[in-house]
Amino acid sequence: MKLDTTNWSGEGTFTQTLIDALDAVEQVALLRVEDASSSRSDVEFNFISNELFLRFGTRDRQVRAKMLGIVPVTRTVTEPVMTVSELERALCEIDGVGPPDYADAGMLQYLRTERIVPPYQTRGYKLVELVRIYEVGSESRQAPDDV
């Protein structure tokens, strides 16, 4: 797997857990990790938002069809070896990851929270980590204009 972390600050332990888990999935060919713009900090909480963009490996498949309804032709179709739904099932079986909090055909979303109490401080803070996984090259997630 080719990994690109140039746009990631390195924050988020669960994000690192997902990166390690995706490295074990052979069908993932490319993984790019980025900080999302919604990350913010306050006195009582720290919100980390990261996005993972992945590309699956591909395979070629021969498809037979008829040109003009009578001439048989064979075309080569390139398709991904895995879908986001299949990736969801694979990640459910990995210890420390489990099922996503939200999933659809184009995205997986994980939300993890933990209470952090640093040494020598009386008050801790809540760490909230949101991680979204998208497939590169999939359809846009914007709402249609006619709605």
DSSP file (Angstrom, degrees, kcal/mol; ACC not computed):
  #  RESIDUE AA STRUCTURE BP1 BP2  ACC     N-H-->O    O-->H-N    N-H-->O    O-->H-N    TCO  KAPPA ALPHA  PHI   PSI    X-CA   Y-CA   Z-CA
    1    1 A M              0   0    0      0, 0.0     2,-0.5     0, 0.0    29,-0.2   0.000 360.0 360.0 360.0 133.7    0.0    0.0    0.0
    2    2 A K  E     -a   30   0A   0     27,-2.6    29,-2.6     2,-0.0     2,-0.4  -0.804 360.0-159.8 -88.5 125.9    1.2    3.5   -0.9
    3    3 A L  E     -a   31   0A   0     -2,-0.5     2,-0.5    27,-0.2    29,-0.2  -0.923  11.9-171.8-114.8 129.9    0.7    5.8    2.1
    4    4 A D  E     +a   32   0A   0     27,-2.8    29,-2.7    -2,-0.4     3,-0.1  -0.959  18.7 156.7-122.1 110.9    0.6    9.7    1.8
    5    5 A T  E >   +     0   0A   0     -2,-0.5     3,-1.5    27,-0.2    -1,-0.1   0.063  36.3 115.8-118.1  22.8    0.6   11.5    5.1
    6    6 A T  E 3  S+     0   0A   0      1,-0.3    -1,-0.1     3,-0.0    28,-0.1   0.790  81.3  44.4 -66.4 -27.2    2.0   14.9    4.0
    7    7 A N  E 3  S+a   34   0A   0     26,-0.6    28,-2.2    -3,-0.1     2,-0.4   0.112  97.5  93.0-102.7  20.9   -1.3   16.8    4.8
    8    8 A W    <   -     0   0    0     -3,-1.5    26,-0.1    26,-0.3    -3,-0.0  -0.952  62.7-152.3-118.0 133.8   -1.8   15.1    8.2
    9    9 A S        -     0   0    0     -2,-0.4    -1,-0.1     2,-0.1     3,-0.1   0.657  44.4-114.7 -76.1 -16.1   -0.5   16.6   11.4
   10   10 A G        +     0   0    0      1,-0.3     2,-0.2     2,-0.0     6,-0.1   0.423  70.0 137.8  95.3  -0.6   -0.2   13.1   13.0
   11   11 A E        +     0   0    0      4,-0.1    -1,-0.3     2,-0.0    -2,-0.1  -0.566  35.5  62.5 -81.1 142.4   -2.9   13.8   15.6
   12   12 A G     >  -     0   0    0     -2,-0.2     4,-1.6    -3,-0.1     5,-0.1   0.575  52.8-153.4 111.1 103.1   -5.4   11.1   16.4
   13   13 A T  H  > S+     0   0    0      2,-0.2     4,-1.9     1,-0.2     5,-0.1   0.859 100.4  51.8 -70.6 -34.5   -4.6    7.7   17.9
   14   14 A F  H  > S+     0   0    0      2,-0.2     4,-2.5     1,-0.2    -1,-0.2   0.870 105.6  55.7 -70.3 -33.7   -7.7    6.1   16.3
   15   15 A T  H  > S+     0   0    0      2,-0.2     4,-2.3     1,-0.2    -1,-0.2   0.922 108.3  48.1 -60.2 -43.1   -6.6    7.5   12.9
   16   16 A Q  H  X S+     0   0    0     -4,-1.6     4,-2.4     2,-0.2    -2,-0.2   0.877 108.8  54.0 -64.9 -36.8   -3.3    5.7   13.3
   17   17 A T  H  X S+     0   0    0     -4,-1.9     4,-2.2     2,-0.2    -2,-0.2   0.910 109.6  48.0 -62.0 -42.1   -5.1    2.5   14.3
   18   18 A L  H  X S+     0   0    0     -4,-2.5     4,-2.9     2,-0.2     5,-0.2   0.894 109.4  52.8 -65.3 -39.9   -7.2    2.8   11.1
   19   19 A I  H  X S+     0   0    0     -4,-2.3     4,-1.7     1,-0.2    -2,-0.2   0.929 111.2  46.6 -61.2 -44.9   -4.0    3.4    9.0
   20   20 A D  H  X S+     0   0    0     -4,-2.4     4,-0.8     1,-0.2    -1,-0.2   0.887 113.4  49.2 -64.1 -38.9   -2.4    0.3   10.5
   21   21 A A  H >X S+     0   0    0     -4,-2.2     3,-0.6     1,-0.2     4,-0.6   0.906 110.6  49.4 -67.8 -41.2   -5.6   -1.8    9.9
   22   22 A L  H >< S+     0   0    0     -4,-2.9     3,-0.6     1,-0.2     6,-0.3   0.796 103.1  61.8 -68.9 -27.5   -5.9   -0.6    6.3
   23   23 A D  H 3< S+     0   0    0     -4,-1.7    -1,-0.2     1,-0.2    -2,-0.2   0.810 101.4  53.4 -65.0 -28.6   -2.2   -1.5    5.7
   24   24 A A  H << S+     0   0    0     -4,-0.8     2,-0.8    -3,-0.6    -1,-0.2   0.658  88.2  89.8 -80.5 -15.9   -3.2   -5.1    6.5
   25   25 A V    X<  -     0   0    0     -3,-0.6     3,-1.4    -4,-0.6    62,-0.0  -0.744  66.4-158.5 -84.7 112.7   -6.0   -5.1    3.9
   26   26 A E  T 3  S+     0   0    0     -2,-0.8    -1,-0.2     1,-0.3    31,-0.1   0.762  84.2  64.3 -65.2 -27.4   -4.3   -6.3    0.7
   27   27 A Q  T 3  S+     0   0    0     29,-0.1    30,-3.0    54,-0.1     2,-0.6   0.636  79.5  94.5 -75.4 -13.2   -6.9   -4.8   -1.7
   28   28 A V  E <   + B   0  56A   0     -3,-1.4    28,-0.2    -6,-0.3     3,-0.1  -0.710  45.8 172.3 -82.9 119.3   -6.0   -1.2   -0.6
   29   29 A A  E     +     0   0A   0     26,-2.6   -27,-2.6    -2,-0.6     2,-0.3   0.778  63.9  22.3 -96.8 -32.2   -3.5    0.2   -3.1
   30   30 A L  E     -aB   2  55A   0     25,-1.8    25,-2.2   -29,-0.2     2,-0.4  -0.999  57.5-176.1-141.9 138.6   -3.3    3.9   -2.0
   31   31 A L  E     -aB   3  54A   0    -29,-2.6   -27,-2.8    -2,-0.3     2,-0.5  -0.973   2.1-174.1-138.6 123.1   -4.1    5.7    1.2
   32   32 A R  E     -aB   4  53A   0     21,-3.0    21,-3.0    -2,-0.4     2,-0.4  -0.972   8.9-160.3-117.0 129.7   -4.0    9.5    1.7
   33   33 A V  E     + B   0  52A   0    -29,-2.7   -26,-0.6    -2,-0.5     2,-0.3  -0.924  14.9 173.5-113.3 131.9   -4.5   10.9    5.2
   34   34 A E  E     -aB   7  51A   0     17,-2.6    17,-2.9    -2,-0.4     2,-0.3  -0.974  34.1-115.0-136.8 149.2   -5.5   14.6    5.7
   35   35 A D  E     - B   0  50A   0    -28,-2.2    15,-0.3    -2,-0.3     2,-0.2  -0.664  35.3-132.5 -75.1 136.1   -6.6   16.9    8.5
   36   36 A A    >   -     0   0    0     13,-3.0     3,-1.3    -2,-0.3    13,-0.3  -0.626  14.3-121.7 -88.2 153.6  -10.1   18.1    8.0
   37   37 A S  T 3  S+     0   0    0      1,-0.3    -1,-0.1    -2,-0.2    13,-0.1   0.602 102.0  74.8 -71.6 -10.4  -10.8   21.8    8.5
   38   38 A S  T 3   +     0   0    0     11,-0.1    -1,-0.3     2,-0.0     2,-0.1   0.448  66.3 119.1 -84.8   1.2  -13.4   21.2   11.3
   39   39 A S    <   +     0   0    0     -3,-1.3     2,-0.3    10,-0.3     9,-0.2  -0.415  36.8 158.6 -66.9 139.3  -10.7   20.4   13.9
   40   40 A R  E     -C   47   0A   0      7,-2.0     7,-3.2    -2,-0.1     2,-0.3  -0.989  27.9-142.2-157.6 161.9  -10.7   22.7   16.9
   41   41 A S  E     +C   46   0A   0     -2,-0.3     2,-0.3     5,-0.2     5,-0.2  -0.931  18.2 168.3-127.8 151.1   -9.6   22.9   20.5
   42   42 A D        -     0   0    0      3,-2.7    -2,-0.0    -2,-0.3     0, 0.0  -0.843  50.7 -91.4-144.8-179.3  -11.1   24.5   23.6
   43   43 A V  S    S+     0   0    0     -2,-0.3     3,-0.1     1,-0.2    -1,-0.0   0.891 123.9  32.0 -66.8 -39.0  -10.5   24.4   27.4
   44   44 A E  S    S+     0   0    0     81,-0.1    82,-2.2     1,-0.1     2,-0.3   0.572 125.3  25.1 -99.7 -10.4  -12.8   21.5   28.0
   45   45 A F  E     - d   0 126A   0     80,-0.2    -3,-2.7     2,-0.0     2,-0.4  -0.985  52.7-151.5-150.5 160.5  -12.6   19.5   24.7
   46   46 A N  E     -Cd  41 127A   0     80,-2.6    82,-2.8    -2,-0.3     2,-0.6  -0.974  16.6-161.4-133.5 117.5  -10.3   18.8   21.8
   47   47 A F  E     -Cd  40 128A   0     -7,-3.2    -7,-2.0    -2,-0.4     2,-0.5  -0.898   7.4-173.5-106.6 117.7  -12.0   17.9   18.5
   48   48 A I  E     - d   0 129A   0     80,-3.2    82,-3.1    -2,-0.6     2,-0.5  -0.934   1.1-174.8-111.4 129.8   -9.9   16.1   15.9
   49   49 A S  E     + d   0 130A   0     -2,-0.5   -13,-3.0   -13,-0.3     2,-0.3  -0.983   6.9 173.7-128.4 121.9  -11.2   15.5   12.5
   50   50 A N  E     -Bd  35 131A   0     80,-2.6    82,-2.0    -2,-0.5     2,-0.4  -0.921  17.0-150.4-126.5 151.5   -9.3   13.5    9.9
   51   51 A E  E     -Bd  34 132A   0    -17,-2.9   -17,-2.6    -2,-0.3     2,-0.5  -0.981   4.3-159.6-124.1 134.9  -10.2   12.2    6.4
   52   52 A L  E     -Bd  33 133A   0     80,-3.3    82,-3.2    -2,-0.4     2,-0.5  -0.962   4.7-166.7-114.5 125.1   -8.8    9.1    4.8
   53   53 A F  E     -Bd  32 134A   0    -21,-3.0   -21,-3.0    -2,-0.5     2,-0.3  -0.952  15.1-178.8-111.8 123.6   -9.0    8.8    1.0
   54   54 A L  E     -Bd  31 135A   0     80,-2.7    82,-3.3    -2,-0.5     2,-0.4  -0.884  20.3-156.2-126.7 155.9   -8.2    5.3   -0.4
   55   55 A R  E     -B   30   0A   0    -25,-2.2   -26,-2.6    -2,-0.3   -25,-1.8  -0.998  18.3-139.9-127.6 131.8   -8.0    3.6   -3.7
   56   56 A F  E     -B   28   0A   0     -2,-0.4   -28,-0.2   -28,-0.2   -29,-0.1  -0.519  28.4 -99.7 -84.7 156.6   -8.5   -0.1   -4.2
   57   57 A G        -     0   0    0    -30,-3.0    24,-2.6    -2,-0.2    25,-0.4  -0.272  42.7-133.3 -64.6 163.3   -6.4   -2.2   -6.5
   58   58 A T  E     -G   80   0B   0     22,-0.3     2,-0.3    23,-0.1    -1,-0.1  -0.810  15.9-162.0-122.2 161.9   -8.0   -3.1   -9.8
   59   59 A R  E     -G   79   0B   0     20,-2.5    20,-2.6    -2,-0.3     2,-0.4  -0.978  20.0-124.0-138.3 152.3   -8.5   -6.1  -12.0
   60   60 A D  E     -G   78   0B   0     -2,-0.3     2,-0.4    18,-0.2    18,-0.2  -0.774  25.9-172.5 -97.4 142.0   -9.4   -6.5  -15.7
   61   61 A R  E     -G   77   0B   0     16,-2.5    16,-3.4    -2,-0.4     2,-0.4  -0.998  21.7-127.2-136.2 138.2  -12.4   -8.5  -16.7
   62   62 A Q  E     -G   76   0B   0     -2,-0.4     2,-0.5    14,-0.2    14,-0.2  -0.722  25.4-169.1 -86.6 130.1  -13.5   -9.6  -20.2
   63   63 A V  E     -G   75   0B   0     12,-3.2    12,-3.0    -2,-0.4     2,-0.4  -0.980  10.5-146.6-123.0 128.5  -17.1   -8.7  -21.1
   64   64 A R  E     +G   74   0B   0     -2,-0.5     2,-0.3    10,-0.2    10,-0.2  -0.764  30.4 152.9 -94.3 139.0  -18.8  -10.0  -24.2
   65   65 A A  E     -G   73   0B   0      8,-2.6     8,-3.1    -2,-0.4     2,-0.5  -0.900  40.4-108.5-149.9 176.2  -21.3   -7.8  -25.9
   66   66 A K  E >   -G   72   0B   0     -2,-0.3     3,-0.5     6,-0.2     2,-0.5  -0.969  21.6-143.2-118.6 131.1  -22.8   -7.3  -29.4
   67   67 A M  E >> S-G   71   0B   0      4,-3.7     4,-2.2    -2,-0.5     3,-1.6  -0.790  88.7  -3.4 -91.2 130.6  -22.1   -4.3  -31.5
   68   68 A L  T 34 S-     0   0    0     -2,-0.5    -1,-0.2     1,-0.3     0, 0.0   0.711 123.5 -75.0  59.2  21.2  -25.1   -3.0  -33.4
   69   69 A G  T <4 S+     0   0    0     -3,-0.5    -1,-0.3     2,-0.2    -2,-0.1   0.387 130.2  52.0  79.1  -4.9  -27.0   -6.0  -32.1
   70   70 A I  T <4 S+     0   0    0     -3,-1.6    -2,-0.2     1,-0.2    -1,-0.1   0.646  82.7  79.0-133.2 -30.9  -25.3   -8.5  -34.3
   71   71 A V  E  < S-G   67   0B   0     -4,-2.2    -4,-3.7     1,-0.0     2,-0.3  -0.755  72.1-136.8 -91.2 115.6  -21.5   -8.4  -34.2
   72   72 A P  E     +G   66   0B   0      0, 0.0     2,-0.3     0, 0.0    -6,-0.2  -0.528  29.3 176.3 -73.3 134.3  -20.0  -10.1  -31.1
   73   73 A V  E     -G   65   0B   0     -8,-3.1    -8,-2.6    -2,-0.3     2,-0.5  -0.933  23.6-141.5-132.9 157.3  -17.2   -8.1  -29.4
   74   74 A T  E     -G   64   0B   0     -2,-0.3     2,-0.3   -10,-0.2   -10,-0.2  -0.986  20.2-171.8-120.9 125.1  -15.1   -8.6  -26.3
   75   75 A R  E     -G   63   0B   0    -12,-3.0   -12,-3.2    -2,-0.5     2,-0.6  -0.848  21.5-128.1-114.3 152.3  -14.2   -5.6  -24.2
   76   76 A T  E     -G   62   0B   0     -2,-0.3     2,-0.5   -14,-0.2   -14,-0.2  -0.891  24.5-166.4 -99.7 123.8  -11.8   -5.3  -21.3
   77   77 A V  E     -G   61   0B   0    -16,-3.4   -16,-2.5    -2,-0.6     2,-0.5  -0.934   9.3-148.7-112.2 129.7  -13.4   -3.7  -18.2
   78   78 A T  E     +G   60   0B   0     -2,-0.5   -18,-0.2   -18,-0.2   -20,-0.0  -0.864  26.0 169.5 -98.2 128.2  -11.3   -2.5  -15.3
   79   79 A E  E     -G   59   0B   0    -20,-2.6   -20,-2.5    -2,-0.5     2,-0.0  -0.965  37.4 -97.9-137.5 152.9  -13.0   -2.7  -11.9
   80   80 A P  E     -G   58   0B   0      0, 0.0   -22,-0.3     0, 0.0   -23,-0.1  -0.362  24.0-135.4 -68.7 150.5  -11.9   -2.3   -8.3
   81   81 A V  S    S+     0   0    0    -24,-2.6     2,-0.3   -54,-0.2   -23,-0.1   0.550  86.3  28.3 -83.3  -7.1  -11.2   -5.5   -6.4
   82   82 A M        -     0   0    0    -25,-0.4     2,-0.2   -55,-0.1   -26,-0.2  -0.987  67.9-144.6-149.7 154.4  -13.1   -4.3   -3.3
   83   83 A T     >  -     0   0    0     -2,-0.3     4,-2.1     1,-0.1     5,-0.2  -0.703  34.6-106.6-112.9 170.4  -16.0   -1.9   -2.5
   84   84 A V  H  > S+     0   0    0     21,-0.4     4,-2.2    -2,-0.2     5,-0.1   0.869 121.5  54.4 -64.7 -35.8  -16.5    0.3    0.5
   85   85 A S  H  > S+     0   0    0     20,-0.2     4,-1.7     2,-0.2    -1,-0.2   0.891 108.9  47.5 -65.1 -39.5  -19.2   -2.1    1.8
   86   86 A E  H  > S+     0   0    0      2,-0.2     4,-1.9     1,-0.2    -2,-0.2   0.866 110.1  53.2 -68.9 -35.5  -16.7   -5.0    1.7
   87   87 A L  H  X S+     0   0    0     -4,-2.1     4,-2.7     2,-0.2    -2,-0.2   0.889 105.0  55.7 -64.3 -38.9  -14.1   -2.8    3.4
   88   88 A E  H  X S+     0   0    0     -4,-2.2     4,-1.7     1,-0.2    -2,-0.2   0.925 108.0  47.5 -58.4 -45.6  -16.6   -2.2    6.2
   89   89 A R  H  X S+     0   0    0     -4,-1.7     4,-0.8     1,-0.2    -1,-0.2   0.886 112.3  50.1 -63.9 -38.2  -17.0   -5.9    6.7
   90   90 A A  H >< S+     0   0    0     -4,-1.9     3,-0.6     1,-0.2     4,-0.3   0.902 110.7  48.6 -67.3 -40.6  -13.2   -6.4    6.8
   91   91 A L  H >< S+     0   0    0     -4,-2.7     7,-1.0     1,-0.2     3,-1.0   0.799 102.0  63.7 -70.7 -27.8  -12.7   -3.6    9.3
   92   92 A C  H 3< S+     0   0    0     -4,-1.7    -1,-0.2     1,-0.2    -2,-0.2   0.810 101.7  51.9 -62.6 -29.3  -15.4   -5.0   11.6
   93   93 A E  T << S+     0   0    0     -4,-0.8     2,-0.5    -3,-0.6    -1,-0.2   0.547  89.7  94.6 -86.1  -8.0  -13.3   -8.1   12.0
   94   94 A I  S X> S-     0   0    0     -3,-1.0     3,-1.7    -4,-0.3     4,-1.3  -0.744  81.0-118.4 -91.0 127.7  -10.1   -6.2   13.1
   95   95 A D  T 34 S+     0   0    0     -2,-0.5    -2,-0.1     1,-0.2    -1,-0.1  -0.371  97.9  23.3 -62.4 137.2   -9.6   -5.8   16.8
   96   96 A G  T 34 S+     0   0    0      1,-0.1    -1,-0.2    -2,-0.1   -79,-0.1   0.293 120.1  60.0  90.1  -9.4   -9.5   -2.2   17.9
   97   97 A V  T <4  +     0   0    0     -3,-1.7    -2,-0.2    -6,-0.2    -5,-0.1   0.754  68.2 161.5-111.6 -68.3  -11.5   -0.9   14.9
   98   98 A G     <  -     0   0    0     -4,-1.3    -5,-0.1    -7,-1.0    -4,-0.1  -0.178  51.7 -20.8  75.3-170.1  -14.9   -2.6   14.8
   99   99 A P  S    S-     0   0    0      0, 0.0   -10,-0.1     0, 0.0     2,-0.0  -0.377  72.1-108.9 -73.5 150.4  -18.0   -1.4   12.9
  100  100 A P        -     0   0    0      0, 0.0    10,-0.2     0, 0.0     3,-0.1  -0.343  15.1-127.9 -73.2 160.0  -18.3    2.2   11.8
  101  101 A D  S    S+     0   0    0      8,-1.9     2,-0.3     1,-0.3     9,-0.2   0.757  97.4  15.0 -77.7 -25.8  -20.8    4.6   13.5
  102  102 A Y  E    S+E  109   0A   0      7,-1.7     7,-2.8     2,-0.0     2,-0.3  -0.987  72.4 173.4-146.6 140.9  -22.1    5.5   10.0
  103  103 A A  E     +E  108   0A   0     -2,-0.3     2,-0.2     5,-0.2     5,-0.2  -0.994   6.0 159.3-148.8 141.2  -21.7    3.8    6.7
  104  104 A D        -     0   0    0      3,-2.3     3,-0.5    -2,-0.3    -2,-0.0  -0.806  60.1 -75.8-142.0-170.7  -23.1    4.2    3.2
  105  105 A A  S    S+     0   0    0     -2,-0.2   -21,-0.4     1,-0.2   -20,-0.2   0.705 128.2  29.5 -66.0 -19.1  -21.9    3.2   -0.3
  106  106 A G  S    S+     0   0    0      1,-0.2    29,-0.8   -22,-0.1     2,-0.3   0.479 119.1  37.0-119.9  -3.1  -19.3    5.9   -0.5
  107  107 A M  E     - F   0 134A   0     -3,-0.5    -3,-2.3    27,-0.2     2,-0.4  -1.000  48.1-158.0-153.7 146.7  -18.1    6.6    3.1
  108  108 A L  E     -EF 103 133A   0     25,-1.9    25,-3.0    -2,-0.3     2,-0.4  -0.979  19.4-164.3-118.3 139.3  -17.3    5.1    6.4
  109  109 A Q  E     -EF 102 132A   0     -7,-2.8    -8,-1.9    -2,-0.4    -7,-1.7  -0.989   6.2-172.5-130.3 129.9  -17.4    7.3    9.5
  110  110 A Y  E     - F   0 131A   0     21,-3.0    21,-2.7    -2,-0.4     2,-0.4  -0.951   2.3-169.8-118.4 139.2  -16.0    6.6   13.0
  111  111 A L  E     + F   0 130A   0     -2,-0.4     2,-0.4    19,-0.2    19,-0.2  -0.980  10.3 177.0-130.4 118.5  -16.5    8.7   16.1
  112  112 A R  E     - F   0 129A   0     17,-2.8    17,-3.4    -2,-0.4     2,-0.3  -0.963   5.2-173.0-124.7 139.2  -14.4    8.0   19.2
  113  113 A T  E     + F   0 128A   0     -2,-0.4     2,-0.3    15,-0.2    15,-0.2  -0.956   7.1 169.2-128.7 149.7  -14.3    9.9   22.5
  114  114 A E  E     - F   0 127A   0     13,-2.0    13,-3.2    -2,-0.3     2,-0.5  -0.983  33.3-118.3-154.7 153.0  -12.1    9.5   25.5
  115  115 A R  E     - F   0 126A   0     -2,-0.3     2,-0.5    11,-0.2    11,-0.2  -0.829  27.9-160.7 -94.7 126.2  -11.4   11.5   28.7
  116  116 A I  E     - F   0 125A   0      9,-3.1     9,-2.5    -2,-0.5    -2,-0.0  -0.936  11.1-177.2-112.1 124.6   -7.8   12.7   29.0
  117  117 A V        -     0   0    0     -2,-0.5     7,-0.1     7,-0.2     3,-0.1  -0.891  18.1-151.3-120.4  99.2   -6.5   13.7   32.4
  118  118 A P    >   -     0   0    0      0, 0.0     3,-1.1     0, 0.0    -2,-0.0  -0.296  31.4 -90.7 -66.2 153.6   -2.9   14.9   32.0
  119  119 A P  T 3  S+     0   0    0      0, 0.0     3,-0.1     0, 0.0     0, 0.0  -0.328 108.3  19.1 -64.0 147.2   -0.5   14.5   35.0
  120  120 A Y  T 3  S+     0   0    0      1,-0.2     2,-0.4    -3,-0.1    -3,-0.0   0.677 101.2 108.3  67.8  21.1   -0.4   17.3   37.5
  121  121 A Q    <   -     0   0    0     -3,-1.1    -1,-0.2     1,-0.1     3,-0.0  -0.976  58.3-153.2-126.3 144.7   -3.7   18.8   36.4
  122  122 A T  S    S+     0   0    0     -2,-0.4     2,-0.4     1,-0.1    -1,-0.1   0.826  83.1  49.1 -82.7 -31.6   -6.9   18.8   38.3
  123  123 A R        -     0   0    0      1,-0.0     2,-0.1    -6,-0.0    -1,-0.1  -0.890  67.6-165.6-112.6 139.4   -9.2   19.0   35.3
  124  124 A G        -     0   0    0     -2,-0.4     2,-0.3    -7,-0.1    -7,-0.2  -0.261  13.8-128.0-100.7-166.1   -9.0   16.9   32.2
  125  125 A Y  E     - F   0 116A   0     -9,-2.5    -9,-3.1    -2,-0.1     2,-0.5  -0.954  17.4-110.1-143.4 162.1  -10.5   17.4   28.8
  126  126 A K  E     -dF  45 115A   0    -82,-2.2   -80,-2.6    -2,-0.3     2,-0.6  -0.834  24.7-152.3 -97.5 127.9  -12.6   15.3   26.4
  127  127 A L  E     -dF  46 114A   0    -13,-3.2   -13,-2.0    -2,-0.5     2,-0.5  -0.898  12.2-172.5-101.3 121.0  -10.9   14.2   23.2
  128  128 A V  E     -dF  47 113A   0    -82,-2.8   -80,-3.2    -2,-0.6     2,-0.5  -0.965   1.5-170.3-115.8 123.8  -13.4   13.7   20.3
  129  129 A E  E     -dF  48 112A   0    -17,-3.4   -17,-2.8    -2,-0.5     2,-0.5  -0.964   4.2-172.1-121.9 121.6  -12.0   12.1   17.1
  130  130 A L  E     -dF  49 111A   0    -82,-3.1   -80,-2.6    -2,-0.5     2,-0.4  -0.951   6.5-177.7-112.1 125.4  -14.0   11.9   13.9
  131  131 A V  E     -dF  50 110A   0    -21,-2.7   -21,-3.0    -2,-0.5     2,-0.4  -0.989   5.2-169.3-127.5 127.8  -12.5    9.9   11.0
  132  132 A R  E     -dF  51 109A   0    -82,-2.0   -80,-3.3    -2,-0.4     2,-0.5  -0.949   6.9-156.3-116.5 137.4  -14.1    9.6    7.6
  133  133 A I  E     +dF  52 108A   0    -25,-3.0   -25,-1.9    -2,-0.4     2,-0.3  -0.960  15.9 179.2-115.5 123.8  -13.0    7.1    5.0
  134  134 A Y  E     -dF  53 107A   0    -82,-3.2   -80,-2.7    -2,-0.5     2,-0.5  -0.867  28.5-122.3-119.7 153.7  -13.7    7.9    1.3
  135  135 A E  E >   -d   54   0A   0    -29,-0.8     3,-1.4    -2,-0.3   -80,-0.2  -0.861  32.2-122.0 -93.2 128.3  -12.9    6.0   -1.9
  136  136 A V  T 3  S+     0   0    0    -82,-3.3   -80,-0.2    -2,-0.5     3,-0.1  -0.473  95.2  22.0 -68.0 135.9  -10.9    8.1   -4.4
  137  137 A G  T 3  S+     0   0    0      1,-0.3    -1,-0.2    -2,-0.2     3,-0.1   0.455  90.9 130.9  87.4   0.4  -12.7    8.5   -7.7
  138  138 A S    <   -     0   0    0     -3,-1.4    -1,-0.3     1,-0.2     3,-0.1  -0.332  69.0 -73.0 -80.0 171.0  -16.2    7.7   -6.4
  139  139 A E        -     0   0    0      1,-0.1    -1,-0.2    -3,-0.1    -2,-0.0  -0.188  59.9 -88.6 -62.9 155.2  -19.1    9.9   -7.2
  140  140 A S        -     0   0    0      1,-0.1    -1,-0.1    -3,-0.1     0, 0.0  -0.300  26.3-141.8 -63.1 147.0  -19.4   13.4   -5.6
  141  141 A R        +     0   0    0     -3,-0.1    -1,-0.1   -35,-0.0     2,-0.1   0.234  61.1 120.7 -96.4  12.7  -21.3   13.4   -2.2
  142  142 A Q  S    S-     0   0    0      1,-0.1     3,-0.1     0, 0.0    -2,-0.0  -0.424  71.0-103.2 -77.1 153.0  -23.0   16.7   -2.9
  143  143 A A        -     0   0    0      1,-0.1    -1,-0.1    -2,-0.1    -2,-0.0  -0.445  44.3 -97.7 -71.6 147.8  -26.8   17.0   -3.0
  144  144 A P    >   -     0   0    0      0, 0.0     3,-0.9     0, 0.0    -1,-0.1  -0.300  25.9-125.8 -64.6 152.9  -28.5   17.1   -6.4
  145  145 A D  T 3  S+     0   0    0      1,-0.2    -2,-0.1     2,-0.1     0, 0.0   0.758 103.1  62.9 -71.7 -26.1  -29.4   20.6   -7.7
  146  146 A D  T 3         0   0    0      1,-0.2    -1,-0.2     0, 0.0    -3,-0.0   0.420 360.0 360.0 -84.4   4.0  -33.1   19.8   -8.3
  147  147 A V    <         0   0    0     -3,-0.9    -1,-0.2     0, 0.0    -2,-0.1   0.466 360.0 360.0 -84.4 360.0  -33.9   19.0   -4.7
